[in-house]
Amino acid sequence: MDFAFSDNQIMIRDSVRDFAEKELLPKYQYWDRTGEWLTPEYIQKIVDMGLLRLRLPEKYGGEGYSFVDCGIVCEEIGRADHQIRYIISNAIHLGEMASSLHPELQEEWIPRIANGEMMSLAFTEPRGGADAGNIVTRAKRDGDHWVLNGEKTSITFTGVSKVVFVSARTGGPGPRGLSFFCVPTDTPGLSTTNFERMGQKLDRGGSMFFDNVRIPARNMVGKENEGFIWAMTIIGYNRNFVPLACIGAAQKSLEETMDYLKQRQIMGKSASQWQGVAQELAICATQLEAARMLCYKALSLKDKGLRHDAESSMAKWWGVKVANEVLYTCMRLNGHYGWAKDLPHEQRLRDCLGMESADGPREVHLGIIARDILGREYAPF
């Protein structure tokens, strides 16, 4: 077993970290405070860095990154702006779907997303968050078109994305009756609303409503009634990108907090020299490293074509939990000023708290792990 990054992966880590801290970190608090959307110039920097081409087909400038490589990118972007990771991971998802898109849709959407236009994924519904196979949004065939009706929620980039990939029921009950569709957001009958949340303001989370939304038959992704496979494939590896971005944010706060505590004087010595303080920092560093290794183990299994559902569930619930605990500890170790909006710690915690529910809450992941260690016969589900 090799626990070290390759020379190329170290180069990826260092170059993305340098870019993120120089170009993204200075604007992190600005977007949250103002509520403004990203400027074209800002998005262009992400495009020019090649971060939207990591796993696209070669003909569209794809860079052939492994899933471990993509995880490194997500962690380093998380150090600077946790929510920019959504833009990058969405482009990764598009790369995974590319071969199942109609050729005309490939030509239309892959270059647009690679050049900075936003896309959304719509799996979740108000009555069926974790139960992705129990959705009620319906698509009915009408000649050479499909007509969609229903509601999706907890969607990133609502109101700013140009295209959304939607799961809808085309067959009988359960996961085997779902299909996946590519829907331009300017299609008549599609409307949106946005949430008011304590964090994750830049991702523009909200709901989409489909009222007789009519799309060409070619807009189905893959085969009819195989949409659940797409949903689970994407969610499976994304369950590692989510915690890695949170771990990146927590790692950055930990480093900033250590710098502060080395300078902070208490009774004639640095605050970091007090045993209780130093031990808290050591615990945080250990927890983040352990959570990080869970994520990269799961992604390495994905790269090898091996099952990784239990490992990804371990990484998802534990990684986000640890990151949030470290962020809270950093706020506390900064004293009363740690809660001030002058520092980024409180925003990082607000942004990462919502990730406890992303791609399945803790209870779902513990159930998946239990099924793996106990066997389906003796597990809750």
N, C-alpha and C positions, 0 to 999 in steps of 0.2 A: 504493500500500500504506500502511496506517495501523497503526503499531506502538503507538499510545497507547490506553489505556482511555478509554471514553466517560465523561462526567460521572456517569452512573448507575452505571457499573461501578466508578468510584472510590468512590462512596457505598457500594456493596455491600462493596468491599474494606475500607473504613475501619470500617464498622459491624460486620462479622463479626470483624475483627481486635480491635476494642474488646471485643466480647462474649467472644471466645475467650480473650483474655489476662486478663480479669477473672473469668470464670466457670469456664473449663476448665483453664487452666494451673496454678492453685494445687493442683488435685487430680491432676495428671498422674503424679507420682511415687507418690502415695498408692495408686492402684489397683494399680500394679506391685508395691509393697512388701507390701501386705496380701493381694493376691489376691481382694479383695472385688469383687462385681459392682456396677454402677451403682445408686445409690439412685433411687427414683421421683422424688424432688425434683430430682435432677440431670438425669434424662432430661427432665423437664417443662421445664427451662430451654431445652433444645435444641428441644423442640416449640414453646414459646412464641416462640422466635426465628424460627420458620417454616422451619427448615432441613430439615424432612422433607417439605416441600410444593413444592420448587423446580420439579419438572416433572410433578407430578400433574395429572390432568384438572381443568379449571376448576371443575366441580361439586363437587370434593372440596377446594377451597381452593387449587388449584395457582397458582403465582406466575408461570408463563410464562418462566422463566429460559432463556437460551440455554446451549449447552454451554460457551462461553467463560465466561459468568457462573458456571456450576457449577464450572468449573475454578478460578476466583478463590476461591470458597467453600472448595474442597478445600485450596488452598494456605494460606489463612488459618487454617483449622482445624488443619492440619498444624503450624503454628507453635506451637500450644498442646498438642494431643494428637493425634498421628498416627493413633491407632486409632479415634478418634471419627469420622474420615472414613469408615470402613466403614459406619457407621449411615446417614450422609447419602447416600453413593453407592448403597447398597442401595435407599433410597427413590427415588432417581433411576431406578434400573433398574425398579422397580415402575411408575413413571410411563410408561416406555417400553413395558412389557408390558400396560398397563391395557386398551387397546382390544381386545386379543386374549383377555382373560379373560372367562369366562362372566359375564353381568350379576349373577348371584347372588354369585359370587366377588368381583366388584368391590365390591359393597355390603358384603360381609363383611370383606374384608381391607384395602382401601385406607384406610378410616377408622382401622382398628386400627394399621396401620403409621404413618400420619400422626400418630397420637397416642402414638407411642413404643414400640409393641411391636416386638420384633426379628424380622427375617426372615433367611434364609440362602439362598445359591445353592450348588448341588451339581453341578458339572461334572466335577471331577477324580476319577480313580480311581487306586488304588495302582499299576496297571500301565499307566496311560495318562494321564500328566499333561499334557504339551504336545500330545499327539495326541488332541485332543478328539473326533475322529471315530471313534476306535478303542475305544469303551467297551463294556463287557460287561453292565452293569446292564440288566436286561430288564423290559419291561412287556408283559404279555399281556392281551388283551381277554377278559373273561368276562361276557357279557351286557351289562348297563348299568354295568359297572365295569372298571377296569384293575387288574391285580395286579403289583406291583413286587418284584423280587428283585435284590440286588446290594449293593455297597459303594461308598461315596463317601468321599473324604478331602480334607484341606486345606480344611475348611469353616469359615467364621467364625461365631461366636456359637453353636457347638455346645453344646447343653444349656440354652441360654437363649432361643433363637429359638422363635417360635410357629408358623412356617410355613417350609417349604423348597421352593424351586423346583428340580426335579430333571430332568436329562437322562437318558433311558433309550432303549434300542433297541426299536423297534416294527416295524422292517422288516429289510431285508437288511444286508449289511456296508457299512462306510463311513459317511460323514457324512450321506448321504441316507436312512439308515434310522433316524434319531433323532427322538424327540419330547420335548416339554417338559411337565412336570406340576407342579401346585400341590398340595403334600402337607402338611396340618397335622401338626405334630410329635408330637401326642398320639395319632396313628393307631396302632392295635394293629399290632405287628410291627416298628415303627421303634425302634431303640436307638442310643445314642451312646457314644463315648469321647472323652476330651480328651488333647491332647499336653502333654508337659512340655518347654517350650522356653526358650531363653536370653532371648528377647524376645517381643514381641507377646502378652503375657499377658492383656491385657484382651479381646482379640478371641475368646478361648475356642476357638482352633482345634482341630479334631479330625476324627473320622470318624463317618459315619452308616451304619447297617446296615439293609437292607430285607429283611425275611423275610416274604414273602407279604403285603405291605402293600397293602390293598385300598382303592381310592378310586373315587368316582363318575366316570363317563365325562366329565362336564362339567368335571372338573379338568384336562383337557388344555389347555395354553396354545397357542392358535393351531391350526394344522392338523396332522394326523398326518404324521409323517416330515419335518417342517420345523423340528425343534428345534435343529438345528445352526445355522440362520439366526439364531435368537435368541441362541444362545451367542456366535456371532461378532459380532453387532451389539453386544451388551453389552460383551464383552471389547474390541472395537475402540476405543470411546471411553474405556473405563475405563483403558486403557493410558496415558492422559494424566493421569487423576485420581491414579493411584498415584504417579508421580514428582512431581507437583505437591505432594502431601502431604509427601513426603520433602524436596523443595526448601524447603518452608515450615519444616520442622523444622531443616534445615541453616542456613537464613537466620537463624532465631532464635538458634541457637548462635553464628553468626558475629557477629551484633550484640552478644550478651552477651560474647563474647570480645574484641571491639574495645573495649568499655567497660572491661573488665578491663585490657587492655594499655595503655590510655591512663593508667590510674592506677598501674600497676605500674612502679616505679622500678628502673632498672638503670644503675649508674654515673652517677647524677645526672640521668638523663633518662628520659622515658616509654619503656617497652618498644616502643611503636608507632613511636617515632622512630628505631629501629634499622632500617637499610635491609633487612636480611634478613627481619625480621618484617613490615615494611610490604609488601614484595613478596609474601609468602605470602598476606596478607590481600587484596591486589589480585588475585592469581590466583584465590582462592576466589570473590571477588565476580564476576569475569568468567565463570568456569565456571558459576556458578549462574544468571547472567543469560542465558547462551547456552542452557542447558538449559531454562530457563523459556520462552524464546521458541520453542523447538521444540515444547513442549507446547501453547502457545496458537496456534501456526500450525496444528497438526493439528486442534485443536478448532474453529478458525475454518473450516477446510475442511469439517468435519462439519456445522457450522451452515449452510454454503452447499450442502449436499447433494452434495459432491464426495468422491471417493475419498481416503482418508487412511491406508491401511494401512501404507505404507512410512514416512510421516511419524510415525505413532503408534509404530511400532517403534523409530524413531530416538529419539523422545522417551522411550520406556519404558526401554530399556537404558541410554542415556546419562544420562538424568536421575537415575535411582536410583544409578548408579555415581558420578556427580559428587557427589550429596548425601552418600553414604557417605564419599567421600574428604574432603569439607569437614568433616564431623563428626569424622573422625579427626584432621584437622589442628587443629581447635578444641581437642580433648582434649589434643593435644600442646603447643599454645601456652599452655594453662593450667598446664603443668608437671605435677608429680606429682599435684597436687590435681585435675587434669582427669580422672583416672581414679576419683576418689572418688564415692561414691553421693550425697554431699551436693549435687553439681551434676547437672544433667539431661543433660549431654552423653553420658555412657555409656549411659543408657537410650535416648536418641534413636538412637544408633548400633545398639544391640541391636534396637530396633523396626524400623529401616529396613533392616538387613541382609537380613531375610527377604523384602523386596520385590524382591530380585534375581531371585527365582524366580516371583513373583506374575504371573499373566497371561502366562506364558511366560518362560523363562530367556533369557539373553543370546544363546545359540547359535541359538535359534529366531528371534529378532528380526533377527539378522544375516543369517540365511537369507532372511527376508522382504525385507529391504532389498536383498540380492544379487539376488533374483528381479526386483525392480523395476528395478534399474539395468542388469542384464545381459539381461533377458528370460527367460522361463520355459525356453526351449530350452537356454540356457547356464548356468542356475542349478542349485544342488544339489537343489532341490525346487520 
